[in-house]
Amino acid sequence: MWRTEMTDEEQAAWKARRDAGRARAYEAELQIAMLLRDHPDAIDGFRKFCARMNPYSIRNCLRIYGQNPAATHVQPRFFWGGFGRALASEDAPRIWILAPKVERKVTKEEKNERTGQTEEVEHAYKIWPVEDVYAAQDTVPRNGPCPFCNGPEGERCPDWCAVMQPQAGVPPTREAVAQELAKVLKQVGGFDPTVLAQLGPNPLQDRYGDPYEAPGVHWETITITTGAAKGRKPRTRRHRFLHTIDLDRPGVRYAIAGLGVVWISPYELRRDQGGDDAVTIQYGDDVPAADRHWDSRRHQAGPHAPNINSITFAGTSIVSPSTEQWRWFSPHRAGGGTVPEKTAERMSQVIRQLLPHYRGLVEFDAIEEAGFRKRAARRAREADHEAARLADRERELGEQRADAEQRAAEHRHQAAHPNEL
């Protein structure tokens, strides 16, 4: 419910919750800052926590750690919607953070009471866009199983699911942490930065002084641009994705949050003539053998099939990265028929962004080699089949030739000895 739709009582209750949350966040921030002041040997461990909370600031990391030290991945409610997830319950614990004020301006037409004329008046107001976030452990997949771990819809994912893991990031320096601690503790004695010299060698940087990146999940992003109403800018929506390489297939599985799964594989029927060879795009994971339909004209949607504009993609498409003309790009929809042009164009945006990633992978040569081996084995089987077919044909021709020669000999014998009839 939007706050503008709330009654006065609901607004008062909301403000009370907000004020209580802000107070709790400040208390958590102060508590962790004092703990680090009294135990400076814990600063490096806190820096690791900050690195995995990418991209939150040091002060927000103080607040997050103080409210939920077990948190690994936190996002605002609507960001989790972009991950294809929802809160497990409306009572999910909020983690209050420090959000900067954002000033916005709006122009309205108002009547000037003094002159009686209608004038354009600019109003400025300040808001806090996001002040509360939620831990991944308090979210569940929605609108289908999780594309990252296949966890069922509405149930908490296992701890090894990528969404539950911390994100990779660069830890802040000791000096940056000390500076923020001094700001937080300035009302209670401040922070003495000289204690940093007692911590010894920095375990989070190499011998050149460069920081190590904390281990975690590297989320990458694609952007889909949608149409806009007249006079307005086009809207964009960002989707995070992870990729998994399968050399047995071979191919790359792209699990895209809020969209579905797309496989990119070398086209198994191509002739390896060099250049930008075609690739196969598969929408969703493989359809289980027990569920496959006998009718080849029917396109079945496999698990985690992508969905755009309430249209589920199914089957495969053959795409050539060197071809600029995408008008022939007509993917199939689940059931029968092709996807409408506007929806297909949005999927083409996804493929256009994934193809450079696919071709830029360190493992790209290994994928191509595995594809070549698979095609070589297929062509070897095709050659054996062709050789067997030609041998059968040659045997048939030999039998036909022998039969014809035998009939001709019989005809000659009958012509030379008519009395034998």
Summary of the structure (lengths in Angstrom):
residues: 421
radius of gyration: 33.1
end to end distance: 106.3
largest distance: 136.1
contacts: 1122
relative contact order: 0.08
helix: 40%
strand: 22%
